[in-house]
Amino acid sequence: MLESLRPAPGGWDLVGADAEGCARVLGVDGVAVSVTPGSGLTELLWATPGASRQLEDLQFTLGQGPGPEAASSGAPVLVPDLSAESPDRWPALLPELVAVGIGAVFCLPLRLGKASLGALTLQRARAGPLGKSPLADAWTVTHALTAALVEDGEAWQAFAEAEETSHFYRAAVHQASGMISVQAGVSLAEALMRLRAYAYQQGRPLLEVADDVVARRVRFRHDDGDEPGFVAGGGTEGS
């Protein structure tokens, strides 16, 4: 499985492992790998279908969770029982994870020296600690993943700079953030924050709302008041 982490020669994929195979080896229900390239937006590289992908999308939409915490701090975030976690830690996320059926989450940072490139997230429906041996194996996977990510410096640089040769799972979010930045006259960071807030307010996935922005079914602009606001509807401004 470790050998399979290496991407195919000549391609632009950063990792090549089968996510479901990785989950089986580590004895969990699902795994995911997200990285934070130079663009500042978290990118999902691969994940097992179902709960793991939903977990990653929820964390990205809400901007909170064990994965972002592990990636930003460079320290592991191990939550063996989500039902026992303080509701103040991730107030918007925890109820969503219960609804998805996730009982335990274990996130390990992909560290390169003092820098953190992202996180490996393991999830399981059953609550309980991961265990010393599976945890040691998971750390081995994170080290191998980090090595695979940076082994081809040209591919990583292209990914970090969002070049056309890179394959972005959240490409629409990148594009929508740029459009909102122009429409509302705000920075890209503020544009992403507004996109997240609107998606959460509407109870919709962030990717779905981003697609609407790119298709100009939803647009953002300054209100007449002091605060920028959301305006839904057709239009072509900000393209």
C-alpha positions as CSV (number, residue, x, y, z in Angstrom):
1,M,0.0,0.0,0.0
2,L,2.9,2.4,0.8
3,E,4.4,1.7,-2.6
4,S,1.0,2.5,-4.3
5,L,1.1,6.1,-2.8
6,R,3.5,7.1,-5.6
7,P,1.7,8.7,-8.5
8,A,1.9,7.2,-12.0
9,P,5.1,8.3,-13.9
10,G,4.5,11.2,-16.3
11,G,1.2,12.2,-14.7
12,W,0.2,15.3,-12.7
13,D,-1.5,13.5,-9.9
14,L,0.2,14.1,-6.6
15,V,-0.7,10.7,-5.0
16,G,-1.7,7.4,-6.6
17,A,-3.1,5.3,-3.7
18,D,-6.5,3.6,-3.6
19,A,-8.3,5.3,-0.7
20,E,-10.5,2.3,0.1
21,G,-7.5,0.0,0.2
22,C,-5.8,2.4,2.5
23,A,-8.8,2.5,4.8
24,R,-8.8,-1.3,5.0
25,V,-5.1,-1.5,5.8
26,L,-5.6,1.0,8.6
27,G,-8.7,-0.7,10.0
28,V,-11.0,2.3,9.7
29,D,-14.2,3.0,7.7
30,G,-12.8,5.8,5.6
31,V,-9.8,8.0,4.8
32,A,-9.2,11.3,3.1
33,V,-6.2,13.5,2.3
34,S,-6.6,17.3,1.9
35,V,-3.7,19.7,1.3
36,T,-3.4,23.5,1.5
37,P,-1.4,24.6,-1.5
38,G,-0.1,28.2,-2.0
39,S,-3.5,29.3,-3.2
40,G,-4.7,29.2,0.5
41,L,-7.7,27.0,-0.3
42,T,-7.9,23.5,1.0
43,E,-7.9,20.9,-1.8
44,L,-9.2,17.3,-1.5
45,L,-6.8,15.0,-3.2
46,W,-8.6,11.7,-2.6
47,A,-11.1,10.2,-0.2
48,T,-13.2,7.1,0.3
49,P,-16.8,7.7,-1.0
50,G,-19.6,8.4,1.5
51,A,-18.9,9.7,5.0
52,S,-15.2,10.6,4.5
53,R,-16.0,12.8,1.4
54,Q,-19.0,14.3,3.3
55,L,-16.7,15.1,6.3
56,E,-14.2,16.9,4.0
57,D,-16.9,18.9,2.3
58,L,-18.5,19.8,5.6
59,Q,-15.2,21.0,7.1
60,F,-14.4,23.0,4.0
61,T,-17.9,24.6,3.9
62,L,-17.9,25.5,7.6
63,G,-14.2,26.3,7.8
64,Q,-13.8,24.3,11.0
65,G,-13.1,20.8,12.2
66,P,-10.3,18.4,13.2
67,G,-8.8,18.3,9.7
68,P,-8.2,22.0,9.4
69,E,-7.1,22.1,13.0
70,A,-4.4,19.5,12.4
71,A,-3.3,21.1,9.2
72,S,-2.9,24.6,10.7
73,S,-1.3,23.5,14.0
74,G,0.9,20.7,12.6
75,A,-0.2,18.5,15.5
76,P,-2.5,15.5,15.5
77,V,-6.1,15.9,16.4
78,L,-7.5,12.6,17.8
79,V,-11.2,12.5,18.7
80,P,-12.1,8.9,19.7
81,D,-15.7,9.8,20.7
82,L,-17.4,12.8,18.9
83,S,-20.5,12.5,21.1
84,A,-18.3,13.3,24.1
85,E,-16.6,16.3,22.5
86,S,-17.4,19.8,23.8
87,P,-20.1,21.4,21.5
88,D,-18.1,24.6,21.7
89,R,-15.1,23.2,19.9
90,W,-16.8,22.9,16.4
91,P,-20.3,24.1,17.1
92,A,-21.5,24.0,13.5
93,L,-19.7,20.8,12.5
94,L,-20.4,18.3,15.4
95,P,-24.2,18.0,14.8
96,E,-23.6,17.4,11.1
97,L,-21.1,14.6,11.8
98,V,-23.6,12.9,14.1
99,A,-26.1,13.0,11.2
100,V,-23.6,11.5,8.8
101,G,-22.9,8.7,11.2
102,I,-19.3,9.4,12.2
103,G,-18.4,8.4,15.7
104,A,-14.6,8.9,15.8
105,V,-12.1,11.0,13.8
106,F,-8.3,10.9,13.8
107,C,-6.4,13.6,11.9
108,L,-2.6,13.6,11.3
109,P,-0.7,16.5,9.8
110,L,1.4,16.0,6.7
111,R,4.5,17.7,8.0
112,L,7.5,18.8,6.0
113,G,10.0,20.2,8.5
114,K,8.2,22.9,10.4
115,A,5.6,23.3,7.6
116,S,2.3,21.4,7.3
117,L,1.1,20.6,3.8
118,G,-2.3,19.3,4.9
119,A,-3.8,16.4,6.8
120,L,-4.7,12.7,6.6
121,T,-8.1,12.1,8.1
122,L,-9.3,8.7,9.3
123,Q,-13.0,8.3,10.3
124,R,-14.9,5.4,11.9
125,A,-18.6,5.0,12.7
126,R,-17.8,3.2,16.0
127,A,-16.4,5.4,18.8
128,G,-13.2,4.4,20.5
129,P,-9.5,5.0,20.4
130,L,-7.5,4.0,17.3
131,G,-5.0,1.8,19.0
132,K,-1.2,2.0,19.1
133,S,-0.5,-0.2,16.2
134,P,-3.0,1.3,13.7
135,L,-1.9,4.8,14.9
136,A,1.7,3.9,14.2
137,D,0.7,2.6,10.8
138,A,-1.2,5.8,10.1
139,W,1.8,7.9,10.9
140,T,3.9,5.8,8.5
141,V,1.3,6.6,5.8
142,T,1.5,10.3,6.5
143,H,5.2,10.3,6.1
144,A,4.9,8.3,2.9
145,L,2.2,10.7,1.6
146,T,4.3,13.8,2.4
147,A,7.2,12.3,0.5
148,A,5.0,11.4,-2.5
149,L,3.6,14.9,-2.5
150,V,6.9,16.7,-2.8
151,E,8.9,14.1,-4.7
152,D,7.9,15.7,-8.0
153,G,8.7,19.4,-7.3
154,E,7.4,20.5,-10.7
155,A,4.0,18.8,-10.1
156,W,3.6,20.3,-6.6
157,Q,4.6,23.7,-7.8
158,A,2.0,23.6,-10.6
159,F,-0.6,22.4,-8.1
160,A,0.3,25.2,-5.6
161,E,0.0,27.8,-8.3
162,A,-3.3,26.4,-9.7
163,E,-1.9,25.8,-13.2
164,E,-4.1,24.2,-15.8
165,T,-2.2,21.0,-15.5
166,S,-3.4,20.6,-11.9
167,H,-6.7,18.7,-11.2
168,F,-8.7,20.6,-8.6
169,Y,-11.6,18.9,-6.9
170,R,-12.8,22.3,-5.8
171,A,-12.0,24.2,-9.0
172,A,-15.4,25.9,-9.0
173,V,-14.7,27.3,-5.5
174,H,-11.5,28.9,-6.7
175,Q,-13.3,30.4,-9.7
176,A,-16.3,31.5,-7.7
177,S,-14.1,33.2,-5.0
178,G,-12.4,35.2,-7.7
179,M,-15.8,36.3,-9.2
180,I,-17.1,37.2,-5.8
181,S,-14.0,39.2,-5.1
182,V,-14.6,41.3,-8.2
183,Q,-18.4,41.6,-7.7
184,A,-18.3,42.6,-4.1
185,G,-15.0,44.4,-4.1
186,V,-13.4,42.3,-1.4
187,S,-10.3,40.2,-1.0
188,L,-10.2,36.6,-2.0
189,A,-10.2,35.5,1.6
190,E,-13.3,37.6,2.3
191,A,-14.9,36.3,-0.8
192,L,-14.4,32.7,0.3
193,M,-15.8,33.6,3.7
194,R,-18.9,35.1,2.1
195,L,-19.4,32.1,-0.1
196,R,-19.1,29.8,2.9
197,A,-21.6,31.9,4.9
198,Y,-24.1,31.9,2.1
199,A,-23.8,28.1,1.6
200,Y,-24.3,27.5,5.3
201,Q,-27.2,29.9,5.4
202,Q,-28.9,28.1,2.6
203,G,-28.1,24.7,3.9
204,R,-26.4,23.7,0.7
205,P,-23.0,22.2,-0.2
206,L,-20.3,24.8,-0.9
207,L,-19.4,23.2,-4.2
208,E,-23.1,23.4,-5.4
209,V,-23.3,27.1,-4.5
210,A,-19.9,27.7,-6.2
211,D,-21.3,26.1,-9.4
212,D,-24.2,28.5,-9.2
213,V,-21.9,31.5,-8.9
214,V,-19.8,30.4,-11.8
215,A,-22.9,29.8,-13.9
216,R,-24.1,33.3,-12.8
217,R,-27.3,32.0,-11.1
218,V,-26.1,33.6,-7.9
219,R,-24.0,36.8,-7.6
220,F,-22.7,38.8,-4.8
221,R,-22.4,42.6,-4.7
222,H,-22.3,45.6,-2.3
223,D,-25.6,46.5,-0.8
224,D,-26.7,50.2,-0.5
225,G,-25.7,50.0,3.2
226,D,-22.3,49.8,4.7
227,E,-22.0,46.0,4.7
228,P,-21.7,43.9,1.5
229,G,-24.5,41.3,1.0
230,F,-25.7,38.5,-1.1
231,V,-27.9,38.9,-4.1
232,A,-29.3,35.8,-5.8
233,G,-30.4,35.9,-9.4
234,G,-29.1,36.1,-12.9
235,G,-26.5,38.5,-14.2
236,T,-23.1,38.6,-15.9
237,E,-21.2,41.1,-13.8
238,G,-18.0,40.0,-12.1
239,S,-17.0,37.6,-14.8
